[in-house]
Amino acid sequence: DIGRSQVDAVISLGDNIGYGPEPELVIQQIKARKIPSVLGNHELAINDKEYLNWFNPAARRSLSKTRTLLSKQSLRFVSQLEPFLISYDCRFVHGFPPDSPLIYLFQISDQKKMQVFDEISERLCFMGHTHTLGIIGYDGHHMVYDNLAEGTTRLDAERKYFINVGSIGQPRDDTNDAKYVIWDSSANSIDVRFVSYDIAAVARKIQSAGFPEEHAQRLW
């Protein structure tokens, strides 16, 4: 789908690996397509086993399995990921700005969110981690929370935004499609894309590879 969208660049917000059945293939594709990626909390735990205690038991088993499936070259690649990226005058981070792969957006008070809005210079900050779509606009005094649905959302040029792009897999909402967001800098808009895929086939791969059953079932 994204290959037909004529975008200038693709940027990953991390957690490229950790749930899926083919982590080595994923890393190889990211490298081959030269897709910049930030460090997700799953990559962080692959790099440093001390962070495994941050995860629930199923996620810990999945991460341990993932590590055994990665080549030395891919482990090195994962170890070199940075916690944030600045590109196109936007900030990209997995969890919460300026650079946390662990903190969830919903854990932060409104006062702290506004403080961070004021502290970072970028007008747009894209993040993931929660597996749910959402957007927060800030005019320098007040914040406005809104849901993001499939389709185009116009942005106010006078506001800053935190944009949560949802998740390619492991949905936490009522839609099991893969999701991603296209930012159109010329039109000052974001376009939320829902992409259907063969969930049953991926679930079978998760099961066959020995990953936790709940990660296969959660795709639905």
PENOR-V999357 format. One record per residue. N is the residue number from 1. PSI is psi as a letter, one per 20 degrees, with the letter a starting at -180 (none if undefined). OMEGA is omega in degrees with one decimal (none if undefined). Layout:
n: {N N}
psi: {PSI PSI}
omega: {OMEGA OMEGA}
//
This chain:
n: {1 2 3 4 5 6 7 8 9 10 11 12 13 14 15 16 17 18 19 20 21 22 23 24 25 26 27 28 29 30 31 32 33 34 35 36 37 38 39 40 41 42 43 44 45 46 47 48 49 50 51 52 53 54 55 56 57 58 59 60 61 62 63 64 65 66 67 68 69 70 71 72 73 74 75 76 77 78 79 80 81 82 83 84 85 86 87 88 89 90 91 92 93 94 95 96 97 98 99 100 101 102 103 104 105 106 107 108 109 110 111 112 113 114 115 116 117 118 119 120 121 122 123 124 125 126 127 128 129 130 131 132 133 134 135 136 137 138 139 140 141 142 143 144 145 146 147 148 149 150 151 152 153 154 155 156 157 158 159 160 161 162 163 164 165 166 167 168 169 170 171 172 173 174 175 176 177 178 179 180 181 182 183 184 185 186 187 188 189 190 191 192 193 194 195 196 197 198 199 200 201 202 203 204 205 206 207 208 209 210 211 212 213 214 215 216 217 218 219 220}
psi: {g h h i i l q h q p p p k a l h r h h q i m h g g g g h g g g h i l o q q r p r h g h g h h h o i h i h i i r r g g h g g g h g g g h i i p r h h h h g g h i j p q i r p p q k k q p p q g f p q h k p i h p q g i i p q h g h g h g g g h h q h q h p o p r c g i j q q r q p q p j i h q q p q q q p r p a p p q q p i j q q q p o p j b q g a m q k a j p j q q q r p p p o h g i l r q o p p p o q r n g g g g g h g g g h i j r p h h h g h i h none}
omega: {-177.2 178.2 178.7 -171.9 176.8 176.9 179.1 -177.3 173.5 179.0 178.9 179.9 173.2 -171.2 175.4 -177.6 176.4 178.1 -170.9 -173.3 -174.7 -175.4 -179.8 178.2 179.5 180.0 179.3 178.6 177.7 179.5 -177.8 -178.8 177.7 179.5 175.1 179.3 171.9 179.8 172.7 179.1 177.1 175.1 178.4 -179.9 173.1 -179.2 -172.7 -174.8 177.7 -178.8 178.0 179.9 178.1 -171.8 174.2 -174.4 -179.6 179.4 177.6 178.4 -179.6 179.8 177.7 177.3 -179.6 -177.4 -179.1 -176.9 -177.7 175.1 176.9 180.0 180.0 175.1 177.4 178.6 -179.6 -178.3 -176.8 179.8 179.5 -176.7 175.9 -179.0 172.7 180.0 -179.1 -179.1 174.4 174.8 178.7 -177.5 -177.9 -172.6 -177.4 -179.4 10.9 -168.6 -174.5 171.7 -172.6 -173.5 175.7 178.7 -175.4 178.2 -170.7 178.9 177.5 179.8 179.7 177.4 -179.8 176.7 180.0 174.1 -178.2 -173.9 -178.7 -175.6 -176.1 -178.8 -179.4 172.8 179.2 -178.4 179.3 169.7 -176.5 -176.4 178.8 179.0 175.8 -178.7 175.4 176.1 -176.4 -176.9 -177.3 -179.3 -175.4 175.6 175.0 176.9 176.3 173.3 172.5 177.7 177.3 179.8 -170.9 174.7 177.6 178.7 176.9 -176.6 -178.3 -177.6 166.2 -176.9 160.1 -176.6 177.2 -166.8 179.5 -173.6 173.7 179.4 -180.0 -176.0 175.8 178.4 -175.4 -177.3 -175.9 172.9 167.7 -175.4 170.9 -173.8 172.2 174.0 176.7 -176.1 -179.7 -178.9 -176.6 -177.5 171.3 -178.3 179.8 -178.8 172.0 -176.2 176.8 178.6 -177.0 -176.6 -177.6 -179.6 179.4 178.2 178.5 178.0 178.1 179.6 -177.0 -178.5 177.9 175.8 -179.4 -178.1 -177.7 178.8 172.3 -176.9 -176.1 177.2 -177.3 none}
//
